[in-house]
Amino acid sequence: MNIALKITSLLLSYPEQELLDELPELKAALASSAVPEAVAVALGRLIDDLAGRDLYEAQERYVHLFDRTRALSLHLFEHIHGESRDRGQAMVDLMALYEAGGFEIDAKELPDYLPLFLEFLSTRPKAEAEDLLGQTAHITEAIGERLRKRESVYASAFATLSLLSSAEADKKLLKELMAAPEDDPDDLKALDSIWEEEAVTFGGNAGEGACGPDRLRTRMRASERQPGDVAGSVSN
C-alpha cells in the first residue's frame, strides 16, 4: 500500500522533467511490488499516458485540469471549507498530524495539497493510512467522478485511492460535493478575479503566494506557451 500511495502522490504532482524521466522506474516498482493487480493496472495506465507526452503538453493539461478548475482542486479543504475560517483550523490540525508523525514539509504547498497528504500516508502504518484515506473518500471520489466525466486518464489515480481505501465515501457528503457548480477552466478573466480576491497563504510552510495568484499564474504560463517554445519562456 505504501508504494502505491507514494507513486500516486508523484503522479498527481505538477509534472516536471524529473518525474517524466523517472516513469520507467515507477513502472518497474509497481511490477516488483505486492500491490493489487487492479491498482497496478490503474497507475500503469497513467504512467504510460505521461510517458507518451512531452513536458509542455503534460504541464498544460495539468494546469487546465487542476489549477484552472476549482471543482478539481487538489487542495482537499478547498472542497469542504472553501476560504472560510474553518479551513485555517483544519490546516493547523493537519500540520499537527504531520508533525506528530515526524513528517516535515519542505515544499511550497499548503498542508492539504493531495500529493503531499498522500506522501505522508505512504510513511504511515497500513491501518492508519487506510483510516485517514477513508476520511477523505468523499472528496477524492467527487474529484474522480468529475475526471471520469471528462474522460481524463487522471481518473485512474483516483480509482487507485478508492481501491486502497478501506471505507466507502459518505454518500450524503459525496452528493453535496457533486451538486456544487463547476467553474469554466477557460474563463481566465473570472479565474484571475477569484484568485486576486482569495489569495491564500499558510505560515512559513506555504511560501509567498503558494496557493494564490502567483503560483497559479506561474503554472498558467505553461499553457500559454506554443509548441516549440523553450521551456520556461512565455509567448508574446
C-alpha positions as CSV (number, residue, x, y, z in Angstrom):
1,M,0.0,0.0,0.0
2,N,2.8,2.4,0.9
3,I,4.4,2.1,-2.5
4,A,1.1,2.6,-4.3
5,L,0.4,5.7,-2.2
6,K,3.9,7.1,-2.9
7,I,3.6,6.5,-6.7
8,T,0.1,8.1,-6.7
9,S,1.5,11.1,-4.9
10,L,4.2,11.6,-7.5
11,L,1.8,11.1,-10.4
12,L,-0.6,13.7,-9.1
13,S,2.1,16.2,-8.6
14,Y,2.8,19.0,-11.1
15,P,4.8,17.2,-13.9
16,E,8.4,18.3,-14.1
17,Q,11.0,16.7,-16.3
18,E,12.4,14.8,-13.3
19,L,9.0,13.0,-13.0
20,L,8.9,12.1,-16.7
21,D,12.4,10.7,-16.5
22,E,11.5,8.5,-13.6
23,L,8.4,7.0,-15.1
24,P,10.2,3.7,-16.2
25,E,11.4,3.3,-12.6
26,L,7.9,3.9,-11.2
27,K,6.5,1.3,-13.6
28,A,9.2,-1.2,-12.5
29,A,8.5,-0.5,-8.9
30,L,4.8,-1.3,-9.5
31,A,5.7,-4.6,-11.2
32,S,8.0,-5.7,-8.4
33,S,5.8,-4.8,-5.5
34,A,2.8,-6.6,-4.0
35,V,0.2,-4.1,-4.9
36,P,-3.2,-5.4,-6.0
37,E,-3.4,-6.0,-9.8
38,A,-6.2,-3.5,-10.2
39,V,-4.0,-0.8,-8.6
40,A,-1.1,-1.7,-10.8
41,V,-3.2,-1.5,-13.9
42,A,-4.8,1.8,-12.9
43,L,-1.5,3.5,-12.1
44,G,0.2,1.9,-15.1
45,R,-2.4,3.5,-17.3
46,L,-1.5,7.0,-16.1
47,I,2.3,6.2,-16.2
48,D,2.0,5.1,-19.8
49,D,0.0,8.2,-20.8
50,L,2.5,10.6,-19.2
51,A,5.4,8.7,-20.8
52,G,3.9,9.4,-24.2
53,R,3.8,13.2,-23.7
54,D,6.4,15.9,-23.7
55,L,6.8,18.2,-20.8
56,Y,5.0,21.2,-22.2
57,E,1.9,19.0,-23.1
58,A,1.9,17.3,-19.7
59,Q,2.1,20.6,-17.8
60,E,-0.5,22.3,-20.0
61,R,-3.0,19.5,-19.3
62,Y,-2.3,19.5,-15.6
63,V,-2.8,23.3,-15.3
64,H,-6.1,23.1,-17.2
65,L,-7.5,20.4,-15.0
66,F,-6.3,21.1,-11.5
67,D,-5.3,24.7,-11.4
68,R,-8.0,26.3,-13.6
69,T,-10.9,24.2,-12.3
70,R,-11.7,24.6,-8.6
71,A,-14.0,21.7,-8.7
72,L,-11.0,19.6,-9.4
73,S,-8.7,21.3,-6.9
74,L,-6.1,19.1,-5.4
75,H,-6.3,21.1,-2.1
76,L,-8.7,18.9,-0.1
77,F,-10.1,21.6,2.2
78,E,-11.0,23.8,-0.7
79,H,-13.9,21.4,-1.4
80,I,-15.3,21.4,2.1
81,H,-14.3,24.7,3.7
82,G,-13.6,27.0,0.7
83,E,-12.0,30.1,2.1
84,S,-13.8,30.1,5.4
85,R,-12.1,30.3,8.8
86,D,-12.7,26.6,9.3
87,R,-10.2,25.9,6.6
88,G,-7.5,27.6,8.7
89,Q,-8.2,25.5,11.7
90,A,-8.3,22.4,9.6
91,M,-4.8,23.3,8.2
92,V,-3.5,23.7,11.8
93,D,-4.9,20.3,12.7
94,L,-3.4,18.7,9.7
95,M,0.0,20.3,10.3
96,A,-0.1,18.9,13.9
97,L,-0.8,15.5,12.5
98,Y,2.2,15.7,10.1
99,E,4.5,17.0,12.9
100,A,3.3,14.2,15.3
101,G,4.3,11.7,12.6
102,G,7.7,13.3,12.1
103,F,6.8,14.5,8.6
104,E,8.4,17.8,7.6
105,I,7.1,19.8,4.7
106,D,9.8,21.3,2.6
107,A,7.7,22.1,-0.5
108,K,5.9,25.3,-1.2
109,E,2.5,23.8,-0.9
110,L,-0.3,24.0,1.6
111,P,-0.7,21.0,4.0
112,D,-4.0,19.9,2.3
113,Y,-2.4,19.5,-1.1
114,L,-3.4,16.0,-2.0
115,P,0.0,14.7,-3.3
116,L,1.6,16.0,-0.1
117,F,-1.1,14.2,2.0
118,L,-0.6,11.0,0.1
119,E,3.2,11.2,0.6
120,F,2.5,11.5,4.3
121,L,0.2,8.5,4.2
122,S,2.9,6.5,2.4
123,T,5.0,6.8,5.6
124,R,2.3,5.6,8.0
125,P,1.3,2.1,9.1
126,K,-1.3,0.4,6.8
127,A,-4.2,0.7,9.3
128,E,-3.6,4.4,9.9
129,A,-3.1,5.2,6.2
130,E,-6.4,3.4,5.4
131,D,-8.3,5.3,8.1
132,L,-7.0,8.7,7.0
133,L,-7.6,7.9,3.4
134,G,-11.1,6.9,4.2
135,Q,-11.8,10.2,5.9
136,T,-11.2,12.0,2.6
137,A,-13.0,9.4,0.5
138,H,-16.0,11.7,-0.3
139,I,-13.6,14.4,-1.7
140,T,-11.4,12.1,-3.8
141,E,-14.5,10.2,-5.1
142,A,-16.0,13.5,-6.2
143,I,-12.9,14.6,-8.0
144,G,-12.5,11.2,-9.6
145,E,-16.1,11.2,-10.8
146,R,-15.6,14.6,-12.4
147,L,-12.4,13.4,-14.1
148,R,-14.2,10.3,-15.4
149,K,-16.9,12.5,-16.9
150,R,-14.1,14.4,-18.7
151,E,-12.6,11.0,-19.8
152,S,-9.3,12.1,-18.2
153,V,-6.7,9.5,-17.6
154,Y,-6.1,11.1,-14.2
155,A,-9.2,9.4,-13.1
156,S,-7.0,6.3,-12.8
157,A,-5.2,7.8,-9.9
158,F,-8.4,8.4,-8.0
159,A,-9.7,4.9,-8.9
160,T,-6.5,3.8,-7.1
161,L,-7.4,5.7,-4.0
162,S,-10.8,4.1,-4.0
163,L,-9.2,0.7,-4.2
164,L,-6.8,1.4,-1.4
165,S,-9.3,2.9,0.9
166,S,-11.0,0.6,3.5
167,A,-14.0,2.9,3.8
168,E,-16.7,3.9,1.4
169,A,-17.4,7.5,0.8
170,D,-20.2,9.1,2.8
171,K,-23.0,9.2,0.3
172,K,-24.6,12.4,1.7
173,L,-21.3,14.3,1.7
174,L,-20.5,13.0,-1.8
175,K,-23.9,14.1,-3.1
176,E,-23.4,17.6,-1.7
177,L,-19.9,17.9,-3.3
178,M,-21.2,16.6,-6.7
179,A,-24.1,19.2,-6.5
180,A,-21.6,22.1,-6.4
181,P,-21.4,24.1,-9.7
182,E,-18.3,23.7,-11.8
183,D,-16.3,26.7,-13.0
184,D,-15.2,27.2,-16.6
185,P,-11.4,26.5,-16.8
186,D,-11.2,28.6,-20.0
187,D,-12.7,31.7,-18.4
188,L,-9.3,33.1,-17.4
189,K,-10.7,36.6,-16.5
190,A,-13.1,35.1,-14.0
191,L,-10.4,32.8,-12.6
192,D,-7.9,35.6,-12.2
193,S,-10.5,37.7,-10.4
194,I,-11.2,34.9,-7.9
195,W,-7.5,34.5,-7.1
196,E,-7.0,38.2,-6.7
197,E,-9.7,38.2,-4.1
198,E,-8.8,35.0,-2.4
199,A,-5.1,34.5,-2.2
200,V,-4.2,32.0,0.5
201,T,-1.0,31.6,2.4
202,F,-0.3,29.5,5.5
203,G,2.5,30.3,7.8
204,G,6.1,29.8,6.7
205,N,5.4,26.4,5.0
206,A,3.5,27.6,2.0
207,G,5.8,30.3,0.7
208,E,4.7,33.6,-0.7
209,G,1.7,33.2,-2.9
210,A,2.0,29.4,-2.7
211,C,-1.8,28.9,-3.1
212,G,-2.7,32.2,-4.7
213,P,-2.4,34.0,-7.9
214,D,1.4,33.9,-8.1
215,R,1.6,30.1,-8.1
216,L,-1.4,29.8,-10.4
217,R,-0.1,32.3,-12.9
218,T,3.3,30.6,-13.0
219,R,1.6,27.4,-13.9
220,M,-0.8,29.1,-16.3
221,R,2.3,30.3,-18.2
222,A,2.9,26.7,-19.3
223,S,-0.5,26.7,-21.0
224,E,0.3,29.9,-22.8
225,R,3.5,28.6,-24.4
226,Q,3.2,27.4,-28.0
227,P,4.6,24.1,-29.2
228,G,8.3,24.6,-29.9
229,D,8.8,27.3,-27.3
230,V,11.7,26.8,-24.9
231,A,10.6,25.6,-21.5
232,G,10.3,28.4,-19.1
233,S,9.7,31.0,-21.8
234,V,6.4,32.8,-22.4
235,S,5.0,33.5,-25.8
236,N,4.1,37.2,-26.5
